[in-house]
Amino acid sequence: MLNGVSVKAILFGLLFLWAGAAAGGIQPEPRVSLVESASVHGEVVTLADLLPNDADALLRRQATDVVVALAPQPGSVRVLTRGALSLSPRLTPELLARIAIPERITLTCAARAISRKEIAAAIRRALEKDRFADSSALVASDVVAAVPVFVTSDDPGLEVLRTWLGRTPGSTSFELWTSSEPKVRPFDVVVRNFPALAAWLRSRGLRREQSGSPALLAVSRERFGKGLVGPYGSDPRLRRASRWRERPSLVVPGKTVSLVLASRNMRVHTSAMPLQRGSLDQWIRVRNLSTGQILNAQVVGPGTLEAVF
């Protein structure tokens, strides 16, 4: 049988618990810390991409459809700051209350560089369709690419867009694009030491490069139809590729730019000289004016490039 003291103790304890609950004394769930670096796939970054592996299933389901940023170009890096991420309109107050955002989140897009072997194969296919008898003689070592081109798939659907005679005797330039990954900018390569190809193209009326409007390969007319409109034709795939050329150049050779060298733990600002024109998100070659080193950097804004070290 309970005595008076025991009853008072029990009542006091129950009253204490009730008062704590009424005053909001129940502890909230601990916040989930987002990762400081993530490798993403696709064209957008969702909150789920930034959650740690041990995040609970309910939060992950809620975060799956919350787009917080555009994904970086294949093979490139993008940095999200805490301030920018906190202002994302898709992040509700309820979600913000459940996550802890680090000062910086480094995003990379899992990618691989297109090999010279793949480029040579795409050019051979185009030449075969155009009935060039010696197309099989073209090998990977004949191909020179100024900068690496990154893709995310095993088969990016390489297509030849146009070709023109190079400035070096016996050389020919080709513009290609990744038809399966239209986010990747069309790029140029040079086939060197293949005079038979240059002579064959010249015999078909192809001229040297003129004001950025070289002639099309006949294979382009054969593959995409004869109703050509401008250098890219009327095919919608070629029109998508042509939009890249309509982008303004944000950096030009001969004009000093700002170069940001980024690593996981620091960012170093220096000056560089572009060796090529470049529009937004394009990778170009630049010379670091502090060291003289030539490296590949991505155009991230007017007069601004970024590279990873």
ABEGO torsion letter per residue (X at the ends): XBBAAAAAAAAAAAAAAAAAAAAGABBBBBBBBBBABBBBBEABBBAAAABBAABBAAAAAAAAABBABBBBBBGBBBBBBAAAAAABAABBAAAAAABBBBABBBBBBBBBBBBAAAAAAAAAAAAAAAGBAAAAABBAAABBBABBBBBABABAGBBBABBBBBABBGBBBBBBBBAABAABBBBBBBBBGBAAAAAAAAAAGBBBBBGGBBBBBAAAAAAAEABBBEAAEABAAAAAAAAAAABBBABBBGBBBBBBBBBAABBBBBBBBBABBBBBGBBBBBBBAAAGBBBBBBBAEBGBBBBBX
